[in-house]
Amino acid sequence: MQSIHVRSTINGQPAEFLCEPRQSLLEVLRDVLRLTGTKEGCNDGNCGACTVEMDGRIVPACLVLGAEAEGAEILTVEGIAKGSALHDLQSAFLTGAALQCGICTPGFIVASKALLDQNPNPSEDEIRLWLANNLCRCTGYDKIVRSVQATASLCREESST
């Protein structure tokens, strides 16, 4: 098969890669670009573990072809932290014990950040609805929801000072 040359922006940095026409964005991120924070869960779009932001929309990377990343802006969990400084959301997941095995965590963090970017003051119901496509078998969802609420509260406090 002929490889496809793709240019995109990943985590704010220009990126170029070669991929096969059938290769998913998940495979490209993990196997070609070595961005292993995005996890493979079900590989059929049902669990949310591989959630990334692509051109401002959250998508399951397992259902997007790598070639579709041409010209796209992609944000993975690696792009949420600023260097070694965790994003407030990542810190809230740690302090709120919103993670256990870690397979679902990157997808929850990317999806939660996208929610907070669009709605800095979501209700509990809005958080639960937004995260409904992300599945966790370990934590239950209460700690995850509380971590998103804590981050929203912190961001509101920071913006009011």
N, C-alpha and C positions, 0 to 999 in steps of 0.2 A: 504494500500500500504506500501511496505517496504521502509523505508527512506534510502537514500544513504549518506555515509560519504565522505565528500570532503575535501581535503587539497589543499590549493593554497596560493599564496602571493597576498595580496590586499593592495595597496598603500604602498608597501615596507615592509609590516609586514606579518609574517606567519598567516594564518587564517585556521580554521577548522569549518565546519558547517555540519548540517544534512539538507537534502532537499528531497522532494518527486521527483520521476522521471519526473513528468510533470512540475515542478516548473521552471520558467524562472530565468535567472541570475538577471534580474531586481527585481523580487519578493524576491529573496534571499538577494540581497543587501539592499533593503528597509525594508523588513519585518523580516528577520532573523538576519541580521548583523546591522540593524538600521543605515545604510549609506543612508540617505534620500536625499542627494544632487542630485543623479541621479533621474531624473523625468520621470514619465509615461505620455506620450502624447497620441499617437494613439494606442499603444500596438500591432501594426502590421508591424513595421519596416519602416514606411514611413516618420516619422517626425524628427527623430534624437535627440529628447529630452533625450533619455536614452543612448546616445552614451558613451561608455567606451572604454578604450584601453585594449586589451587582447593579450598578447604575441606580442606586438608591432604593432598590427593592430587595427584600430577603428572598432567597431561593435555595432549594436543596441542591448542592453542588453535584450530587450524584445523578441528577436529571438534566443537567446542563452540559452540553458538549464543550470540550475545551476550545474548539474552533469558534464557538459562539462568544468567546471572551474577546474577540477582535474588537479593539477600540473601546472596550468596556473599562469602567472603574470598579475594582473589586476590593472589598474589605473582608479580611479574615480575622479570626481571633488574635492572630499575631499583630495585627495593625491597630488594635484597640489600646493596648498599653503604649506608653510613650517611653521607649527605651526600657530601662529596668523599673520605671515607675508604673505601677498598675493603675488602670482606670478605676475610678470610684466604684463602678459596678463590679469589677473583678475583686476589689477589696471587700465589698459587701458580701459577695458570694463566699469568700473565705471566712470572714468574721461571723457570718450568719449560718455557717455550716450547710450551705446550699449545694454542696457537691459531695459525692462519695466516690464512686468508681471513676468518674471523670469523662466517660464516653460522651454523655449528652451535654456536658458543661459548655464546651465551646459554642455549640449551636444555641443554647439558651442565652449565653452572653451576647452573641452577635444579634440575635432576635430582640433581646431586651434593650440593647443599646439603640437599635433602630426604632423601637417603640418610644423610648425616652427622647430621642431626637425629634420625633414627630409630635409627641404628647408628653411634655415634661411633668404633668400632674395626672397620671392615669389612675382611675379607680381600681379597686381590686378586681372587679368584674372585667374591666378593660384589659388588665394585665393577663388574667386567666384566658380570656378569649384570644388575645394576641399570641399567647404561647401555646395555644391548643394543638398546634402541629408539631410541637416538640415533646417527645416522650422521655420519661425518666422511670427507671425501674427500681431505683435505690432510695431516693430521698423522700419521695412524696413531693407534692408541689408547694406546700405551705412555706417551707424555708426559701424556696426560689422566689415565690411571690413576695415574701417579706423583704428579701434582699433587693428586689426591684423597687419596692416601696421606700426602703431606707435610702437607696440611691437617689430616687426622685426627691425625697425630703431634703437630703444633703445638698443637691443641686439647687433647689429653691432657696435654701438658707444662704448658699454661696452667692447666688445672684442678687439677693436682697441686701447684702452687706457691701 
